[in-house]
Amino acid sequence: MTEPSTPLMRQYAAVKKEHPTALVFFRLGDFYELFFEDAVIAARELQITLTSRNKEKDQAIPMCGVPYHAAENYIARLIRAGHKVAICEQMEEPGAGKKIVRREVIRVLTPGTATGAGVIEATTSDEFFDCLQSLGAGRFAAGRCVAVLTISGGPGVLASDQADRLGLHLPPPSDATIRRVRELAPDFAAAGNPIDLTPQCPPANFPAAIQAVFDDPTYQGVVVINCGLDIAGFGEGVVAAQRRTGKPVTAFVLDVPGIEARLQEAGIPILPSPELAMAAYAALLSTR
């Protein structure tokens, strides 16, 4: 790499100097970009287009990029191919008068490991992807007590069975939480664990009921399940409760495009089955 002449490329060069053996995913707005030899390798492995940036001292800079919201899949493919990946994030929002935003490497990933957080053993590619997607959310679990929050009956049972297999605990809610859920949800709602608010819960009551579960000190995290009830208040309730408590959340949702979009926008990992949503939560414990 030649001596960079622009502030952005000097910033990139400093990151690359600290992680010379990793492919650096360098966040630029809505994309992660790779430069120089990293770009050549990534373009070949991922079969994406290799382009070039403005010339540095009469030499074009090879580059390629992937959308940040889809990066987990690309990163997983690179790691399965034997590469180390360093994720360099924007740590502040661009603003008027800012020539360059601060960026830092928040995670270095290799097959089966996450630096700075311990060791993750992933025995299949699905397990590894679950770990990677959850770790990408940046929220780690403080303990094994998890709430399964659902409106969908059966899928909550599948998540519960998986929790047992993974050594996670599903204790019942506190008495105060049970009383609050009873106030807000139908009488026949299940206030154990899983906590099933049912599709008959008044839409306006979802945010408060969800917040009651998140506020319960019994739980260090929540697995959210919703199949077929695309009510905005449910998605907004989950996002607001997560932001208020800071507790890690993983989710399985089906046929609810509005809720799915809201959770994705908030950075909440969405998995393709109840079992994988629980496995993704377990991955957050493996890093502590």
FENTA-V700712 format. One line per field, one symbol per residue. burial: I if it has 9 or more other C-alpha atoms within 8 Angstrom, else O. Layout:
# FENTA-V700712
burial = ???
This chain:
# FENTA-V700712
burial = OOOIOOOOIIOIIOIIOOIOOIIIIIIOOOIIIIIIOIIIOIIOIIOOOIOIOOOIOOOIIIIIOIIIOOIIOIIIIIIIOOIIIIIIIIOOOOOOOOOOIOIIIOIIIIIIIIIOOIIIOIOOOOIIIIIIIIIOIOIIIOOIIIIIIIIIIOIIIIIIOIIIOOOIIIIOIOOOIIOIIIOIIIOOIIIOIIIIIIOOIOOOIIIIIIIIIIOIOOIIIIIIIIIOIIIOIIIIIIIIIIOOOOIIIIIIIOOIOIIIOIIIOOOIIIIOOIIIIIIIIIIIIIII
